[in-house]
Each structure stands twice: as structure tokens, then as C-alpha cells.
Amino acid sequence: MRAFDAIMRVLSSLIGLAVAALGTVWILQGLNLAFRVGFMVGQRQWVLYGALVALAGIAQIVWSNIRSSRSSSGPVTKI
């Protein structure tokens, strides 16, 4: 069970990292700083959308690593 938990933590962290990277790209496109091709270039609303998506990715990374450390502390017994 520990191997499954470790694999899922890594997978969840990688998904969060990909989402955070996507949000960063949207921010850079909205600010007209990178990837200057497409409909998002220079559109300020994509800075806000990208920031929200990047924060969601960071939250995913934090949640998956905090959750796994709590659950691996041992079994909880109810009295």
C-alpha cells in the first residue's frame, strides 16, 4: 500500500506541476512576454486566468504532499 501511495503522490505532484506551468504560460502570453502567437497574446484577462490556474496547480502539489504525510503517520484506531 505504501508503494501505491508514493506513486500516486508523485503522479499528483506531476499533474500539479503541469497545471502550474500551463498557468505560467498563460500569464506570460497575457503580458505579451513569451509565445507571441495566438489569441491570448496581450489580452490582460489571461493574466488573471493564468494566475488562478497556476495557484490551483501549486495547491495540488501542496495538497498531495501534505495529505500523504498525514496518512503515512500510521493507522488510526477508533475506540
N, CA, C and O atoms as a GROMACS GRO file, in nm:
protein
  316
    1MET      N    1   0.081  -0.119   0.000
    1MET     CA    2   0.000   0.000   0.000
    1MET      C    3   0.086   0.126   0.000
    1MET      O    4   0.046   0.228  -0.056
    2ARG      N    5   0.203   0.120   0.063
    2ARG     CA    6   0.290   0.237   0.066
    2ARG      C    7   0.343   0.271  -0.073
    2ARG      O    8   0.359   0.388  -0.107
    3ALA      N    9   0.370   0.168  -0.153
    3ALA     CA   10   0.418   0.194  -0.289
    3ALA      C   11   0.312   0.264  -0.371
    3ALA      O   12   0.342   0.356  -0.447
    4PHE      N   13   0.187   0.221  -0.356
    4PHE     CA   14   0.077   0.286  -0.427
    4PHE      C   15   0.064   0.431  -0.385
    4PHE      O   16   0.046   0.519  -0.469
    5ASP      N   17   0.071   0.457  -0.254
    5ASP     CA   18   0.062   0.594  -0.204
    5ASP      C   19   0.175   0.681  -0.259
    5ASP      O   20   0.152   0.796  -0.296
    6ALA      N   21   0.294   0.628  -0.264
    6ALA     CA   22   0.408   0.704  -0.316
    6ALA      C   23   0.392   0.734  -0.464
    6ALA      O   24   0.419   0.845  -0.509
    7ILE      N   25   0.347   0.634  -0.540
    7ILE     CA   26   0.326   0.654  -0.684
    7ILE      C   27   0.218   0.758  -0.707
    7ILE      O   28   0.234   0.845  -0.793
    8MET      N   29   0.109   0.750  -0.634
    8MET     CA   30   0.000   0.846  -0.651
    8MET      C   31   0.042   0.986  -0.608
    8MET      O   32  -0.002   1.084  -0.669
    9ARG      N   33   0.126   0.997  -0.504
    9ARG     CA   34   0.174   1.128  -0.462
    9ARG      C   35   0.260   1.191  -0.572
    9ARG      O   36   0.247   1.309  -0.602
   10VAL      N   37   0.347   1.111  -0.632
   10VAL     CA   38   0.432   1.161  -0.740
   10VAL      C   39   0.348   1.200  -0.861
   10VAL      O   40   0.369   1.305  -0.920
   11LEU      N   41   0.252   1.115  -0.896
   11LEU     CA   42   0.166   1.144  -1.011
   11LEU      C   43   0.084   1.270  -0.987
   11LEU      O   44   0.072   1.354  -1.077
   12SER      N   45   0.029   1.284  -0.868
   12SER     CA   46  -0.049   1.403  -0.835
   12SER      C   47   0.039   1.529  -0.836
   12SER      O   48  -0.005   1.635  -0.881
   13SER      N   49   0.160   1.517  -0.788
   13SER     CA   50   0.253   1.631  -0.791
   13SER      C   51   0.290   1.669  -0.933
   13SER      O   52   0.302   1.787  -0.965
   14LEU      N   53   0.310   1.569  -1.019
   14LEU     CA   54   0.342   1.598  -1.159
   14LEU      C   55   0.226   1.666  -1.231
   14LEU      O   56   0.247   1.756  -1.312
   15ILE      N   57   0.104   1.623  -1.202
   15ILE     CA   58  -0.013   1.688  -1.261
   15ILE      C   59  -0.020   1.833  -1.213
   15ILE      O   60  -0.046   1.924  -1.293
   16GLY      N   61   0.001   1.855  -1.084
   16GLY     CA   62   0.002   1.991  -1.030
   16GLY      C   63   0.111   2.077  -1.092
   16GLY      O   64   0.090   2.195  -1.118
   17LEU      N   65   0.226   2.017  -1.116
   17LEU     CA   66   0.335   2.090  -1.180
   17LEU      C   67   0.299   2.129  -1.324
   17LEU      O   68   0.328   2.240  -1.368
   18ALA      N   69   0.236   2.038  -1.396
   18ALA     CA   70   0.194   2.068  -1.534
   18ALA      C   71   0.088   2.178  -1.536
   18ALA      O   72   0.092   2.265  -1.623
   19VAL      N   73  -0.005   2.174  -1.443
   19VAL     CA   74  -0.109   2.278  -1.436
   19VAL      C   75  -0.047   2.413  -1.401
   19VAL      O   76  -0.084   2.515  -1.459
   20ALA      N   77   0.047   2.414  -1.308
   20ALA     CA   78   0.114   2.540  -1.271
   20ALA      C   79   0.194   2.595  -1.389
   20ALA      O   80   0.198   2.716  -1.410
   21ALA      N   81   0.258   2.507  -1.465
   21ALA     CA   82   0.334   2.551  -1.583
   21ALA      C   83   0.240   2.608  -1.689
   21ALA      O   84   0.272   2.708  -1.753
   22LEU      N   85   0.125   2.545  -1.708
   22LEU     CA   86   0.027   2.596  -1.803
   22LEU      C   87  -0.021   2.735  -1.762
   22LEU      O   88  -0.032   2.825  -1.846
   23GLY      N   89  -0.049   2.753  -1.633
   23GLY     CA   90  -0.090   2.885  -1.585
   23GLY      C   91   0.018   2.989  -1.606
   23GLY      O   92  -0.012   3.105  -1.637
   24THR      N   93   0.143   2.950  -1.589
   24THR     CA   94   0.254   3.043  -1.611
   24THR      C   95   0.263   3.084  -1.757
   24THR      O   96   0.290   3.201  -1.788
   25VAL      N   97   0.242   2.991  -1.847
   25VAL     CA   98   0.242   3.023  -1.990
   25VAL      C   99   0.130   3.122  -2.021
   25VAL      O  100   0.150   3.217  -2.096
   26TRP      N  101   0.012   3.100  -1.963
   26TRP     CA  102  -0.099   3.192  -1.986
   26TRP      C  103  -0.067   3.332  -1.934
   26TRP      O  104  -0.100   3.431  -1.998
   27ILE      N  105  -0.002   3.339  -1.818
   27ILE     CA  106   0.038   3.470  -1.764
   27ILE      C  107   0.134   3.539  -1.859
   27ILE      O  108   0.116   3.657  -1.891
   28LEU      N  109   0.235   3.466  -1.906
   28LEU     CA  110   0.334   3.526  -1.996
   28LEU      C  111   0.271   3.569  -2.128
   28LEU      O  112   0.308   3.673  -2.183
   29GLN      N  113   0.176   3.491  -2.180
   29GLN     CA  114   0.109   3.531  -2.302
   29GLN      C  115   0.021   3.654  -2.280
   29GLN      O  116   0.018   3.744  -2.363
   30GLY      N  117  -0.048   3.658  -2.168
   30GLY     CA  118  -0.132   3.773  -2.138
   30GLY      C  119  -0.052   3.900  -2.123
   30GLY      O  120  -0.100   4.009  -2.155
   31LEU      N  121   0.071   3.887  -2.073
   31LEU     CA  122   0.158   4.004  -2.058
   31LEU      C  123   0.240   4.033  -2.184
   31LEU      O  124   0.319   4.127  -2.187
   32ASN      N  125   0.221   3.951  -2.288
   32ASN     CA  126   0.291   3.966  -2.415
   32ASN      C  127   0.443   3.952  -2.398
   32ASN      O  128   0.521   4.025  -2.460
   33LEU      N  129   0.484   3.857  -2.313
   33LEU     CA  130   0.626   3.837  -2.286
   33LEU      C  131   0.683   3.713  -2.354
   33LEU      O  132   0.804   3.707  -2.378
   34ALA      N  133   0.601   3.615  -2.384
   34ALA     CA  134   0.650   3.491  -2.443
   34ALA      C  135   0.541   3.428  -2.528
   34ALA      O  136   0.423   3.458  -2.513
   35PHE      N  137   0.583   3.340  -2.619
   35PHE     CA  138   0.491   3.267  -2.705
   35PHE      C  139   0.392   3.363  -2.772
   35PHE      O  140   0.272   3.353  -2.750
   36ARG      N  141   0.442   3.452  -2.850
   36ARG     CA  142   0.363   3.561  -2.908
   36ARG      C  143   0.282   3.518  -3.030
   36ARG      O  144   0.278   3.587  -3.131
   37VAL      N  145   0.219   3.402  -3.018
   37VAL     CA  146   0.133   3.352  -3.124
   37VAL      C  147   0.004   3.306  -3.061
   37VAL      O  148   0.006   3.228  -2.966
   38GLY      N  149  -0.108   3.352  -3.113
   38GLY     CA  150  -0.235   3.303  -3.063
   38GLY      C  151  -0.325   3.416  -3.017
   38GLY      O  152  -0.289   3.534  -3.021
   39PHE      N  153  -0.443   3.376  -2.973
   39PHE     CA  154  -0.545   3.474  -2.936
   39PHE      C  155  -0.526   3.531  -2.796
   39PHE      O  156  -0.591   3.630  -2.762
   40MET      N  157  -0.440   3.472  -2.714
   40MET     CA  158  -0.422   3.519  -2.576
   40MET      C  159  -0.317   3.629  -2.563
   40MET      O  160  -0.305   3.692  -2.458
   41VAL      N  161  -0.243   3.652  -2.668
   41VAL     CA  162  -0.130   3.746  -2.662
   41VAL      C  163  -0.181   3.888  -2.637
   41VAL      O  164  -0.264   3.940  -2.712
   42GLY      N  165  -0.130   3.948  -2.531
   42GLY     CA  166  -0.163   4.086  -2.499
   42GLY      C  167  -0.301   4.105  -2.438
   42GLY      O  168  -0.342   4.219  -2.416
   43GLN      N  169  -0.372   4.000  -2.411
   43GLN     CA  170  -0.505   4.010  -2.350
   43GLN      C  171  -0.490   3.996  -2.199
   43GLN      O  172  -0.454   3.890  -2.149
   44ARG      N  173  -0.519   4.103  -2.127
   44ARG     CA  174  -0.492   4.108  -1.983
   44ARG      C  175  -0.575   4.009  -1.901
   44ARG      O  176  -0.532   3.969  -1.793
   45GLN      N  177  -0.692   3.968  -1.950
   45GLN     CA  178  -0.771   3.874  -1.870
   45GLN      C  179  -0.701   3.740  -1.856
   45GLN      O  180  -0.727   3.667  -1.760
   46TRP      N  181  -0.611   3.706  -1.950
   46TRP     CA  182  -0.539   3.580  -1.941
   46TRP      C  183  -0.433   3.581  -1.832
   46TRP      O  184  -0.389   3.475  -1.788
   47VAL      N  185  -0.393   3.700  -1.789
   47VAL     CA  186  -0.302   3.709  -1.674
   47VAL      C  187  -0.376   3.661  -1.549
   47VAL      O  188  -0.320   3.585  -1.470
   48LEU      N  189  -0.499   3.706  -1.532
   48LEU     CA  190  -0.579   3.663  -1.418
   48LEU      C  191  -0.612   3.514  -1.426
   48LEU      O  192  -0.597   3.442  -1.327
   49TYR      N  193  -0.655   3.468  -1.543
   49TYR     CA  194  -0.687   3.326  -1.560
   49TYR      C  195  -0.563   3.240  -1.534
   49TYR      O  196  -0.571   3.136  -1.469
   50GLY      N  197  -0.451   3.283  -1.584
   50GLY     CA  198  -0.327   3.208  -1.565
   50GLY      C  199  -0.284   3.204  -1.419
   50GLY      O  200  -0.236   3.102  -1.371
   51ALA      N  201  -0.302   3.316  -1.349
   51ALA     CA  202  -0.267   3.319  -1.207
   51ALA      C  203  -0.356   3.223  -1.128
   51ALA      O  204  -0.307   3.153  -1.039
   52LEU      N  205  -0.484   3.218  -1.160
   52LEU     CA  206  -0.574   3.126  -1.092
   52LEU      C  207  -0.538   2.980  -1.120
   52LEU      O  208  -0.541   2.896  -1.030
   53VAL      N  209  -0.505   2.951  -1.246
   53VAL     CA  210  -0.468   2.814  -1.282
   53VAL      C  211  -0.335   2.776  -1.217
   53VAL      O  212  -0.320   2.664  -1.169
   54ALA      N  213  -0.239   2.868  -1.215
   54ALA     CA  214  -0.110   2.841  -1.152
   54ALA      C  215  -0.127   2.816  -1.002
   54ALA      O  216  -0.063   2.727  -0.946
   55LEU      N  217  -0.212   2.895  -0.937
   55LEU     CA  218  -0.239   2.874  -0.795
   55LEU      C  219  -0.306   2.739  -0.770
   55LEU      O  220  -0.279   2.673  -0.670
   56ALA      N  221  -0.394   2.699  -0.860
   56ALA     CA  222  -0.458   2.567  -0.847
   56ALA      C  223  -0.354   2.456  -0.859
   56ALA      O  224  -0.361   2.357  -0.786
   57GLY      N  225  -0.259   2.472  -0.950
   57GLY     CA  226  -0.153   2.372  -0.964
   57GLY      C  227  -0.064   2.365  -0.841
   57GLY      O  228  -0.027   2.256  -0.797
   58ILE      N  229  -0.030   2.479  -0.786
   58ILE     CA  230   0.052   2.483  -0.665
   58ILE      C  231  -0.026   2.422  -0.548
   58ILE      O  232   0.032   2.348  -0.468
   59ALA      N  233  -0.155   2.452  -0.539
   59ALA     CA  234  -0.237   2.393  -0.433
   59ALA      C  235  -0.244   2.240  -0.447
   59ALA      O  236  -0.244   2.169  -0.347
   60GLN      N  237  -0.249   2.191  -0.570
   60GLN     CA  238  -0.250   2.046  -0.594
   60GLN      C  239  -0.120   1.983  -0.543
   60GLN      O  240  -0.123   1.877  -0.480
   61ILE      N  241  -0.009   2.046  -0.571
   61ILE     CA  242   0.120   1.994  -0.526
   61ILE      C  243   0.126   1.992  -0.372
   61ILE      O  244   0.165   1.892  -0.312
   62VAL      N  245   0.087   2.102  -0.310
   62VAL     CA  246   0.091   2.111  -0.164
   62VAL      C  247  -0.005   2.009  -0.103
   62VAL      O  248   0.032   1.939  -0.009
   63TRP      N  249  -0.128   2.000  -0.155
   63TRP     CA  250  -0.227   1.909  -0.101
   63TRP      C  251  -0.181   1.764  -0.110
   63TRP      O  252  -0.196   1.688  -0.015
   64SER      N  253  -0.126   1.727  -0.223
   64SER     CA  254  -0.086   1.587  -0.239
   64SER      C  255   0.029   1.550  -0.147
   64SER      O  256   0.038   1.436  -0.103
   65ASN      N  257   0.116   1.644  -0.118
   65ASN     CA  258   0.230   1.612  -0.031
   65ASN      C  259   0.194   1.623   0.118
   65ASN      O  260   0.248   1.548   0.199
   66ILE      N  261   0.106   1.713   0.154
   66ILE     CA  262   0.062   1.721   0.293
   66ILE      C  263  -0.027   1.603   0.327
   66ILE      O  264  -0.012   1.543   0.434
   67ARG      N  265  -0.118   1.569   0.239
   67ARG     CA  266  -0.211   1.459   0.262
   67ARG      C  267  -0.136   1.328   0.281
   67ARG      O  268  -0.172   1.248   0.367
   68SER      N  269  -0.034   1.305   0.200
   68SER     CA  270   0.039   1.179   0.210
   68SER      C  271   0.120   1.170   0.339
   68SER      O  272   0.136   1.061   0.393
   69SER      N  273   0.169   1.282   0.388
   69SER     CA  274   0.246   1.277   0.512
   69SER      C  275   0.155   1.251   0.631
   69SER      O  276   0.197   1.188   0.728
   70ARG      N  277   0.032   1.299   0.626
   70ARG     CA  278  -0.063   1.273   0.733
   70ARG      C  279  -0.107   1.128   0.732
   70ARG      O  280  -0.115   1.064   0.837
   71SER      N  281  -0.135   1.075   0.613
   71SER     CA  282  -0.187   0.939   0.605
   71SER      C  283  -0.079   0.835   0.633
   71SER      O  284  -0.112   0.722   0.670
   72SER      N  285   0.047   0.868   0.616
   72SER     CA  286   0.152   0.771   0.640
   72SER      C  287   0.201   0.770   0.784
   72SER      O  288   0.296   0.700   0.818
   73SER      N  289   0.135   0.848   0.870
   73SER     CA  290   0.179   0.853   1.009
   73SER      C  291   0.137   0.730   1.088
   73SER      O  292   0.179   0.711   1.202
   74GLY      N  293   0.054   0.646   1.028
   74GLY     CA  294   0.016   0.522   1.096
   74GLY      C  295  -0.134   0.506   1.095
   74GLY      O  296  -0.209   0.599   1.064
   75PRO      N  297  -0.178   0.386   1.128
   75PRO     CA  298  -0.322   0.362   1.127
   75PRO      C  299  -0.390   0.433   1.243
   75PRO      O  300  -0.333   0.448   1.351
   76VAL      N  301  -0.511   0.476   1.219
   76VAL     CA  302  -0.590   0.541   1.321
   76VAL      C  303  -0.686   0.438   1.376
   76VAL      O  304  -0.761   0.374   1.302
   77THR      N  305  -0.684   0.422   1.506
   77THR     CA  306  -0.774   0.326   1.568
   77THR      C  307  -0.883   0.400   1.642
   77THR      O  308  -0.859   0.498   1.712
   78LYS      N  309  -1.003   0.351   1.624
   78LYS     CA  310  -1.118   0.411   1.693
   78LYS      C  311  -1.148   0.329   1.818
   78LYS      O  312  -1.144   0.206   1.815
   79ILE      N  313  -1.178   0.398   1.924
   79ILE     CA  314  -1.208   0.330   2.050
   79ILE      C  315  -1.358   0.327   2.072
   79ILE      O  316  -1.405   0.274   2.172
   0.00000   0.00000   0.00000
